[in-house]
């Protein structure tokens, strides 16, 4: 199978001998490889934490900087939007100019942008800083996975490394709200960005010494126009998906960016097929181990990221937990994901990619359906069991999909392949927020209209979100306010159940799609 048993990576000329040994098989090479993995995982942890750490700080940011509604939306959304748009650009650039070089530049930019964000005194400055964080994240994420692909040429070792890598990604995303809640209880909101500075200060010199430099085959010029088409196309599509899940899904500001983005991506695909040396080898998608794996990553994230946001609102607004308590309640999911990542290599070689990914989807769907038993009463032990199953299933799915995708990609195109995988992750997350957010809103909003004693204008305002309904109920006071609060809570729980049902259907569709993956880790397709 192409890319599975590759020769020793081709390091860029001029790299000191000590760093070239990282990908070798000589004495001490194993220790160097695992040290490289630690550095890469520390990088990924920061990027993953930064994607979610601001969510719990939004009220504090609003009180201090007084941003308008549109500015507040951009403060939250600009980081993942910019990051998702630039993954292919920087992933393929790393294949040409050096993956370590791009990664170290990403470290520096991420640190500077974090300092700027922490010191922001105006909403515009914070938006710009978050955008720069997105650029830095886009430089870091594909580089970590492509360097991992280079320094672990043996598939069994690489499977274990990918298990650790995906486990760290899950830890980072789930730790963000927990860490943010802790910091906000003791410091001001800028502290959620300052935590990046010490790790970046260490990562730059350590990464410069330990990480190997590598490039792809270098055939032909880098397609600058194609990279820009991909970046702007993805920007438009992700922006459109985020707005579809908002208050005006059919407005021109939603439809025009999405349509332009789709058009640019279609032109990008046509351009790549015509070029002798394409930016992205689209023929990879014809291989089941690659194309189906990318689709499985999209489906997994589509079902679960929007669900995670809804669950966080449920824990805080329905059960009344604080942000820190919410993070602690989600901790079993993180620990289960870590355990599944560490055991992923053995599971993969025992059952193969097909059974592993399909089984992970099914386990996750079962956990999601079990969560429909959630109501207005807190059931901590039940939630812990569901979150453990959710973490095991999600990590098993993502581990098998990422390993199959990366194992199929040639070593020379590792940066582009890693960028495709990370882009699919981000696209799935954006689609999940849009789709599941729309389902939630469609079920929730009618439940708060027509409440006895509540004016129609107040009911319409309460239909925007459960948090807004609570604020409206507080202003009304008395029996009408109590009636609106009860109706809103019941409508939210009903919407949550419907959202869980849609998520389960998507996950089961992913299980069916995973049946096209190879039966064994060595690429045996098998029947069916």
RANORVEN-V969288 format. One record per residue. N is the residue number from 1. RES is the residue in one letter. PHI is phi in whole degrees, -180 to 180 (999 if undefined). OMEGA is omega in radians with two decimals (NA if undefined). NEAR is the number of other C-alpha atoms within 8 Angstrom. Layout:
n->(N,N)
res->(RES,RES)
phi->(PHI,PHI)
omega->(OMEGA,OMEGA)
near->(NEAR,NEAR)
//
This chain:
n->(1,2,3,4,5,6,7,8,9,10,11,12,13,14,15,16,17,18,19,20,21,22,23,24,25,26,27,28,29,30,31,32,33,34,35,36,37,38,39,40,41,42,43,44,45,46,47,48,49,50,51,52,53,54,55,56,57,58,59,60,61,62,63,64,65,66,67,68,69,70,71,72,73,74,75,76,77,78,79,80,81,82,83,84,85,86,87,88,89,90,91,92,93,94,95,96,97,98,99,100,101,102,103,104,105,106,107,108,109,110,111,112,113,114,115,116,117,118,119,120,121,122,123,124,125,126,127,128,129,130,131,132,133,134,135,136,137,138,139,140,141,142,143,144,145,146,147,148,149,150,151,152,153,154,155,156,157,158,159,160,161,162,163,164,165,166,167,168,169,170,171,172,173,174,175,176,177,178,179,180,181,182,183,184,185,186,187,188,189,190,191,192,193,194,195,196,197,198,199,200,201,202,203,204,205,206,207,208,209,210,211,212,213,214,215,216,217,218,219,220,221,222,223,224,225,226,227,228,229,230,231,232,233,234,235,236,237,238,239,240,241,242,243,244,245,246,247,248,249,250,251,252,253,254,255,256,257,258,259,260,261,262,263,264,265,266,267,268,269,270,271,272,273,274,275,276,277,278,279,280,281,282,283,284,285,286,287,288,289,290,291,292,293,294,295,296,297,298,299,300,301,302,303,304,305,306,307,308,309,310,311,312,313,314,315,316,317,318,319,320,321,322,323,324,325,326,327,328,329,330,331,332,333,334,335,336,337,338,339,340,341,342,343,344,345,346,347,348,349,350,351,352,353,354,355,356,357,358,359,360,361,362,363,364,365,366,367,368,369,370,371,372,373,374,375,376,377,378,379,380,381,382,383,384,385,386,387,388,389,390,391,392,393,394,395,396,397,398,399,400,401,402,403,404,405,406,407,408,409,410,411,412,413,414,415,416,417,418,419,420,421,422,423,424,425,426,427,428,429,430,431,432,433,434,435,436,437,438,439,440,441,442,443,444,445,446,447,448,449,450,451,452,453,454,455,456,457,458,459,460,461,462,463,464,465,466,467,468,469,470,471,472,473,474,475,476,477,478,479,480,481,482,483,484,485,486,487,488,489,490,491,492,493,494,495,496,497,498,499,500,501,502,503,504,505,506,507,508,509,510,511,512,513,514,515,516,517,518,519,520,521,522,523,524,525,526,527,528)
res->(X,X,X,X,X,X,X,X,X,X,X,X,X,X,X,X,X,X,X,X,X,X,X,X,X,X,X,X,X,X,X,X,X,X,X,X,X,X,X,X,X,X,X,X,X,X,X,X,X,X,X,X,X,X,X,X,X,X,X,X,X,X,X,X,X,X,X,X,X,X,X,X,X,X,X,X,X,X,X,X,X,X,X,X,X,X,X,X,X,X,X,X,X,X,X,X,X,X,X,X,X,X,X,X,X,X,X,X,X,X,X,X,X,X,X,X,X,X,X,X,X,X,X,X,X,X,X,X,X,X,X,X,X,X,X,X,X,X,X,X,X,X,X,X,X,X,X,X,X,X,X,X,X,X,X,X,X,X,X,X,X,X,X,X,X,X,X,X,X,X,X,X,X,X,X,X,X,X,X,X,X,X,X,X,X,X,X,X,X,X,X,X,X,X,X,X,X,X,X,X,X,X,X,X,X,X,X,X,X,X,X,X,X,X,X,X,X,X,X,X,X,X,X,X,X,X,X,X,X,X,X,X,X,X,X,X,X,X,X,X,X,X,X,X,X,X,X,X,X,X,X,X,X,X,X,X,X,X,X,X,X,X,X,X,X,X,X,X,X,X,X,X,X,X,X,X,X,X,X,X,X,X,X,X,X,X,X,X,X,X,X,X,X,X,X,X,X,X,X,X,X,X,X,X,X,X,X,X,X,X,X,X,X,X,X,X,X,X,X,X,X,X,X,X,X,X,X,X,X,X,X,X,X,X,X,X,X,X,X,X,X,X,X,X,X,X,X,X,X,X,X,X,X,X,X,X,X,X,X,X,X,X,X,X,X,X,X,X,X,X,X,X,X,X,X,X,X,X,X,X,X,X,X,X,X,X,X,X,X,X,X,X,X,X,X,X,X,X,X,X,X,X,X,X,X,X,X,X,X,X,X,X,X,X,X,X,X,X,X,X,X,X,X,X,X,X,X,X,X,X,X,X,X,X,X,X,X,X,X,X,X,X,X,X,X,X,X,X,X,X,X,X,X,X,X,X,X,X,X,X,X,X,X,X,X,X,X,X,X,X,X,X,X,X,X,X,X,X,X,X,X,X,X,X,X,X,X,X,X,X,X,X,X,X,X,X,X,X,X,X,X,X,X,X,X,X,X,X,X,X,X,X,X,X,X,X,X,X,X,X,X,X,X,X,X,X,X,X)
phi->(999,-60,85,-84,-118,-79,-73,-58,-56,-90,-85,-68,-63,91,-80,-54,-59,-58,-83,-67,-71,-58,-96,-87,-117,-80,-60,79,-63,-61,-61,-64,-62,-72,-66,-60,-61,-61,-64,-65,-70,-62,-64,-63,-59,-63,-64,-68,-63,-66,-70,-125,-66,-77,-56,-79,-93,-56,-60,-68,-62,-61,-70,-85,-93,53,-74,-73,-58,-68,-63,-64,-62,-71,-59,-78,-92,-67,-63,-66,-66,-68,-60,-63,-69,-103,-61,-66,-58,-78,-63,-75,-64,-62,-62,-93,-101,120,-71,-65,-61,-65,-63,-66,-63,-63,-56,-61,-66,-63,-66,-65,-66,-64,-64,-63,-65,-65,-97,-62,-113,-136,-58,-64,-67,-66,-63,-62,-65,-65,-64,-65,-61,-63,-62,-62,-62,-68,-77,-82,-62,-67,-65,-62,-73,-72,-66,-58,-61,-76,-84,-122,-69,-76,-66,-67,-65,-65,-61,-65,-64,-66,-61,-65,-61,-69,-64,-64,-60,-65,-61,-61,-64,-80,-78,-51,-62,-65,-66,-62,-62,-64,-65,-69,-76,-123,-136,-87,-62,-64,-65,-68,-97,-66,-63,-73,-65,-61,-68,-66,-63,-83,-65,-61,-69,-66,-64,-63,-85,-92,-75,-80,-92,-154,-135,-84,-74,74,-73,75,-75,-72,-80,-64,-62,-63,-63,-68,-62,-64,-65,-70,-64,-66,-59,-64,-66,-67,-62,-62,-65,-66,-75,-61,-81,-99,-81,-125,-68,-113,-78,-62,-68,-95,-73,-66,-59,-64,-65,-63,-63,-62,-62,-65,-68,-64,-64,-62,-62,-63,-66,-65,-71,-87,-81,-68,-123,-71,-66,-126,-78,-71,-65,-59,-70,-77,-90,-54,-65,-101,-61,-68,-62,-61,-62,-66,-63,-60,-65,-62,-73,-58,-76,-109,-72,-61,-63,-63,-65,-65,-64,-63,-65,-61,-65,-86,-91,-92,-88,78,-82,-77,-56,-67,-64,-63,-61,-66,-66,-87,-60,-57,-61,-64,-64,-65,-64,-61,-63,-66,-65,-69,-90,-60,-61,-66,-63,-61,-80,-86,-113,89,-61,-61,-68,-67,-69,-62,-64,-63,-61,-65,-61,-65,-63,-62,-63,-65,-65,-64,-68,-67,-76,-66,-136,-82,-98,-78,-129,-58,-64,-63,-65,-60,-61,-66,-68,-63,-62,-64,-64,-62,-67,-63,-67,-61,-63,-67,-61,-61,-69,-65,-65,-65,-64,-72,-66,-81,-78,-62,-60,-68,-111,-62,-64,-64,-65,-63,-65,-63,-62,-70,-65,-62,-59,-69,-64,-61,-64,-64,-65,-65,-63,-68,-69,-71,-65,-67,-62,-61,-66,-64,-87,-74,-56,-62,-73,-113,-97,77,-71,-55,84,-102,-57,-61,-64,-66,-64,-65,-66,-66,-72,-71,-169,-67,-61,-66,-62,-64,-66,-64,-62,-65,-70,-69,66,63,-59,-60,-64,-65,-66,-66,-62,-66,-63,-66,-64,-65,-66,-66,-62,-63,-63,-61,-63,-65,-64,-62,-63,-64,-60,-63,-63,-62,-65,-68,-63,-63,-63,-66,-62,-66,-67,-89,-72,-58,-70,-115,-69,-92,97,-69,-74,71,-81,72)
omega->(-3.07,3.06,-3.08,-3.13,-3.05,3.06,-3.11,-3.08,3.13,-3.12,3.14,-3.13,3.09,3.13,-3.14,-3.06,-3.07,-3.11,3.11,-3.09,-3.08,-3.10,-3.08,3.11,-3.14,-3.13,3.11,-3.09,-3.12,3.13,3.13,-3.12,-3.12,3.03,3.06,3.14,3.12,-3.14,-3.12,-3.13,3.07,3.10,-3.11,-3.12,-3.14,-3.10,-3.12,3.12,-3.07,3.13,-3.05,-3.01,-3.08,-3.04,-3.11,-3.12,-3.07,3.11,3.14,3.09,3.14,-3.11,-3.05,-3.04,-3.14,3.10,3.01,-3.13,-3.14,3.12,3.13,3.09,-3.14,3.10,-3.12,-2.93,-2.98,3.14,3.13,-3.14,3.14,-3.13,-3.13,-3.08,-2.97,-3.08,-3.13,-3.14,-3.07,3.08,3.14,3.07,3.10,3.07,-3.07,-3.00,-3.14,-3.07,3.11,-3.14,3.13,-3.13,-3.13,3.05,3.08,3.07,-3.10,-3.13,-3.13,3.12,-3.14,3.14,3.10,3.11,3.12,3.14,-3.12,-3.09,-3.06,3.11,3.12,3.13,-3.11,3.13,3.13,3.09,3.12,3.13,3.10,3.08,3.09,3.04,3.09,3.08,3.11,3.10,3.13,3.07,-3.04,-2.93,-3.14,3.14,3.14,-3.09,-3.14,3.06,3.08,3.11,-3.10,-3.01,3.06,-3.13,3.10,-2.99,-3.13,3.08,-3.12,3.12,3.10,3.14,3.12,3.07,3.09,-3.10,-3.13,3.07,3.10,3.11,3.12,3.12,-3.12,-3.11,-3.11,-3.12,-3.10,3.13,3.13,3.13,3.12,3.11,3.12,-3.10,-3.11,3.10,-3.07,-3.05,3.11,-2.98,-3.14,-3.13,3.14,3.07,-3.10,3.14,3.13,-2.96,-3.13,-3.11,3.08,3.13,3.10,-3.04,-3.10,-3.14,3.14,3.12,3.13,-3.11,-2.98,-2.98,3.08,3.01,3.12,3.06,3.05,-3.09,3.07,-3.13,3.07,3.14,3.06,-3.07,-3.10,-3.13,3.11,3.12,3.12,3.09,3.12,-3.09,-3.11,3.08,3.11,3.10,-3.14,-3.12,-3.12,3.09,3.11,-3.14,3.13,-3.13,3.10,3.11,-3.12,-3.01,-3.08,-3.04,-3.07,3.13,3.12,3.13,3.05,-3.00,-3.08,3.09,-3.14,-3.13,3.10,3.12,3.11,3.14,3.13,3.12,3.07,3.09,3.10,3.13,3.14,3.14,-3.13,-3.14,-3.12,-3.03,3.10,3.12,-3.05,3.07,3.11,3.12,-3.08,3.09,3.09,-3.09,3.10,3.14,-3.08,-3.10,3.13,-3.06,-3.13,3.11,3.10,3.10,3.12,3.09,3.13,-3.09,-3.14,-3.12,3.10,-3.09,-2.88,-3.07,3.06,3.11,3.14,3.12,3.13,3.14,3.12,3.09,3.12,-3.09,-3.08,-2.99,3.13,-3.13,3.06,3.12,3.06,3.08,3.13,3.09,3.09,3.10,3.11,-3.14,3.12,-3.09,3.10,3.08,3.14,-3.12,3.11,3.11,3.09,-3.13,3.13,3.11,-3.14,3.13,-3.01,-3.10,3.13,-3.14,-3.13,-3.08,3.05,-3.03,-3.12,-3.08,-3.06,-3.11,-3.09,-3.09,3.13,3.12,3.09,3.09,-3.09,3.12,3.12,3.12,3.11,3.13,3.14,3.11,3.11,-3.14,3.08,3.06,3.11,3.11,-3.12,3.14,3.13,3.08,-2.98,-3.08,3.11,3.14,3.11,3.14,-3.14,-3.12,3.07,3.11,3.13,3.12,3.11,-3.09,-3.12,-3.11,3.08,3.12,-3.07,3.11,-3.12,-3.12,-3.13,-3.11,3.13,-3.13,-3.07,3.11,-3.13,-3.07,3.05,-3.10,-3.11,-3.13,-3.05,-3.14,3.11,3.12,3.11,3.13,3.10,3.13,-3.14,3.09,3.10,3.08,-3.10,3.12,3.10,3.12,3.12,3.11,-3.14,3.13,-3.13,-3.06,-3.08,3.04,3.10,3.11,-3.13,-3.12,-3.11,-3.14,-3.04,-2.99,3.13,-3.10,-3.12,3.06,3.11,3.09,-3.11,3.09,-3.12,3.10,-3.08,3.12,3.11,3.10,3.11,3.11,3.14,-3.13,-3.14,-3.13,3.11,3.10,3.10,3.11,3.11,3.14,3.10,3.13,3.11,3.13,-3.14,-3.12,3.08,-3.13,3.11,3.12,3.12,3.14,3.12,3.13,3.14,3.14,-3.14,3.13,3.12,3.14,3.14,3.13,3.09,3.09,3.10,3.14,3.11,3.12,3.09,3.12,3.10,3.11,-3.13,3.10,3.12,-3.14,3.10,3.03,3.06,3.10,3.10,3.13,-3.11,3.12,3.09,3.10,3.07,-3.12,-3.08,3.14,3.12,3.02,3.12,-3.04,3.12,-3.12,3.03,NA)
near->(7,9,10,12,9,10,5,7,11,7,10,9,4,4,10,6,6,6,12,12,11,15,14,9,7,6,5,6,12,9,7,11,12,8,9,12,11,8,11,10,12,10,12,15,12,10,12,13,13,10,11,11,15,13,9,10,12,10,7,8,10,10,7,6,9,8,9,6,6,7,11,12,8,9,12,10,8,12,14,10,12,13,13,15,15,12,17,14,11,13,17,14,13,15,18,11,9,13,17,14,10,15,12,12,10,14,14,11,12,14,12,8,12,15,11,11,13,12,7,9,7,7,13,7,11,13,12,8,12,14,11,12,13,14,14,15,12,15,16,16,13,16,16,13,11,13,13,13,12,12,11,12,15,8,10,7,9,12,11,13,11,13,15,12,12,12,15,12,11,13,13,14,11,15,13,15,16,15,12,15,13,9,12,12,6,6,7,7,11,9,11,13,12,10,8,10,11,7,9,12,9,8,12,11,8,10,11,9,7,11,11,12,13,14,15,11,8,8,5,5,6,7,8,6,6,11,11,9,12,14,13,11,15,13,13,14,14,15,12,14,14,12,12,14,13,10,7,8,10,7,7,6,7,15,11,9,12,14,10,11,14,12,9,12,12,8,9,11,9,8,9,13,8,7,7,4,7,10,11,8,7,9,6,9,9,8,9,11,12,15,12,14,15,14,9,14,16,13,12,16,13,16,15,11,11,15,14,8,8,9,8,9,9,10,11,12,10,9,10,7,10,7,11,13,9,14,14,9,8,11,10,12,15,13,11,12,18,14,10,14,18,11,10,14,12,7,10,12,9,6,10,13,15,14,10,14,15,15,11,15,16,12,12,16,13,9,12,14,10,8,11,11,5,9,7,9,6,7,7,6,6,7,9,12,8,12,12,13,13,13,16,16,15,13,16,15,17,13,13,13,14,13,10,13,15,12,11,12,14,11,11,9,12,17,17,14,14,14,15,11,12,12,12,12,11,11,12,14,14,12,12,16,15,15,11,15,12,11,11,13,12,9,12,14,13,8,10,15,10,7,10,6,6,11,6,8,6,9,15,11,10,15,15,11,8,12,7,11,16,12,8,12,13,8,7,8,9,6,7,12,14,10,10,15,11,8,11,15,11,10,13,11,12,10,14,11,10,11,12,13,11,10,14,14,9,12,15,11,8,13,14,8,10,13,10,9,12,14,12,12,11,5,9,8,8,6,3,4)
//
